[in-house]
């Protein structure tokens, strides 16, 4: 009886959900023009930031045509009313940003909004194709499109949507290898996802230990690294692609402390030195920002969240614990002999690893929570596959839906923004990320203990 009632409720929601999704997209696009949703975001109310993360992308390619550094965002002719620093892979500038660079700034911005939205729709479509359940198909679109971080991604124009696609393809690649036994298609998706991330934002670097130790993904991952390395070196050593390069010798002589002290955009008050105009800055920035905490109202990282609560700066090293846990669990996968269980653990760990960005990295902006949306959208599909952690999926999905909701800024938008206010603003971003990661780690540890112990018990005794 309960199952019948549940099915009837799903059928009812399925009739309504398409209108909710379409309506949400219309509201999002309209709000980009009319500002209807601005009261949910501090910067939209207190600053002029629409498109601020976008204009540096086409400007980077125009710089290249002028034989200037792609990373010299504020040098030469201006493009658009404002811009944050270009930090994506230099290949993105040539192969994607160039498409949009010959339009006027605001025309270019709106074209990129449509491009980014189309990518989010495509991600929903890819996930929807993994199930025949109409309700779960609709949920995949709902999670990706009806989310406040998605709106903010489009508002500031960040080039983050390709990374969302990359994470979607990586998960679906492992999904195909696990459940469809479609090796060719699975590896093609995995390769595509890795390369898209490598040539935009390399968040998948943390996945490499897992993908390299897992025999089903090792060859594809190694191949992607060869392509990534070859193309990246070309963008360092070819002068026309790196017009203000400092030379390979200088790059190789730089140590981490120099990077942290002299190549941090915030410490330098947004003044670029010669090293910061070299294409290698794309990689050095990861080091430059590794220990630096930007105490800003729009930063939603666990380190800043904790520092705000305790009222003083805490040691940066303790927040690297989620990364260390991920690396240890990556090695644990090797010892699971059952192929299906091993790949299921691999998929779950690949869903958990992007969460470490919110927990371990210091500077996290709200639009970056779109990275978690494909994982949330995948959960209902995985439940129908009867995965070993099936009973936890409703809990994980419910927690994940908090990423779709607005931050709690709107509750204190008229306040003086005390530490208590800032803690509340970040609460429904940081806490869900932490809970999801901890639950996934708990599931993974339990699974590995059971299956590794079982493998040992089943092994032949040595006389």
Secondary structure, 3 states (H helix, E strand, C coil): CHHHHHHHHHHHHHHHHHHHHHHHHHHHHHHHHHCCCHHHCHHHHHCCCCCCCCHHHHHHHHHHHCCCCCCCCCCCCCCCCCCCCCCCCHHHHHHHHHHHCCCCHHHHHHHHHHHHHHHHHHHHHHHHCCCCCHHHHHHHHHHHHCCHHHHHHHHHCCCCHHHHHHHHHHHHHHHHHHHHCCHHHHHHHHHHHHHHHHCCCCHHHHHHHHHHHCHHHHHHHHHHHHHHHHHHHHHHHCCCCCCCCCCHHHHHHCCHHHHHHHCCCCCCCCCCCHHHHCCCHHHHHHHHCCCCCCCCCCECCHHHHHHHHHCCCCCHHHHHHHHHHHHHHHHHHHHCCCHHHHHHHHHHHHHHHCHHHHHHCCCCEHHHHHHHHHHHHHHHHHHHCCCCCHHHHHHHHHHHHHHCCCCHHHHCCCCCCCHHHHHHHHHHHHHHHHHHHHHHHHHHHHHHHHHHHHHHHHCCCCC
